[in-house]
Amino acid sequence: MHARCFLVALMFLFGWGGAAPAGPLPAVDEDAVTRPDDTEIVEWMGRTAPMTEAERASALDAILARMTAGGGETPRTDFMTCAALAHRGEGRAQYCVGQAYENGTGVVEDPTDAYVWYALAARAGYGAGAEARERVKTLLVSVYPAPTDEELGALEAAALEAVARLGAEARK
């Protein structure tokens, strides 16, 4: 019994038998508001890949609570976590990305991108996405020049393609 405990302690101490360490994560500039490029998305998809379904749900609960309360202390990390999960096809994360674009939390404020991500959330079956999509669409059509339904559809199709492409790339 003691030998087994000693062996487990050695394995823990030296990192034997577990997952390889991921290495240090680069620092995140929490003040950044640029749109992420494909490389950033794939990197963050790798960071979130080990999360269990329960961990993803818990993280999204916390992030959405912070976004609703005004952003919190880690807006860029929250946005990138949601973006990574959204590109894996998670409707609630897609809603979170839409909310970030709508409010400018961790990314540049852009109602058109908010519309697209809310539409993807609705398509994925996340109910609040449809309501938010229509709310943002009303805002968009009140602005001149407003994007047409065809333009919004093309943007949604392009986002769906990006989700599929980056999801496949992250699984490699």
Rosetta blueprint (number, residue, H / E / L):
1 M L
2 H H
3 A H
4 R H
5 C H
6 F H
7 L H
8 V H
9 A H
10 L H
11 M H
12 F H
13 L H
14 F H
15 G L
16 W L
17 G L
18 G L
19 A L
20 A L
21 P L
22 A L
23 G L
24 P L
25 L L
26 P L
27 A L
28 V L
29 D L
30 E L
31 D L
32 A L
33 V L
34 T L
35 R L
36 P L
37 D L
38 D H
39 T H
40 E H
41 I H
42 V H
43 E H
44 W H
45 M H
46 G H
47 R H
48 T H
49 A L
50 P L
51 M L
52 T L
53 E H
54 A H
55 E H
56 R H
57 A H
58 S H
59 A H
60 L H
61 D H
62 A H
63 I H
64 L H
65 A H
66 R H
67 M H
68 T H
69 A L
70 G L
71 G L
72 G L
73 E L
74 T L
75 P H
76 R H
77 T H
78 D H
79 F H
80 M H
81 T H
82 C H
83 A H
84 A H
85 L H
86 A H
87 H L
88 R L
89 G L
90 E L
91 G H
92 R H
93 A H
94 Q H
95 Y H
96 C H
97 V H
98 G H
99 Q H
100 A H
101 Y H
102 E H
103 N H
104 G L
105 T L
106 G L
107 V L
108 V L
109 E L
110 D L
111 P H
112 T H
113 D H
114 A H
115 Y H
116 V H
117 W H
118 Y H
119 A H
120 L H
121 A H
122 A H
123 R H
124 A L
125 G L
126 Y L
127 G H
128 A H
129 G H
130 A H
131 E H
132 A H
133 R H
134 E H
135 R H
136 V H
137 K H
138 T H
139 L H
140 L H
141 V H
142 S L
143 V L
144 Y L
145 P L
146 A L
147 P L
148 T L
149 D H
150 E H
151 E H
152 L H
153 G H
154 A H
155 L H
156 E H
157 A H
158 A H
159 A H
160 L H
161 E H
162 A H
163 V H
164 A H
165 R H
166 L H
167 G H
168 A H
169 E H
170 A H
171 R H
172 K L
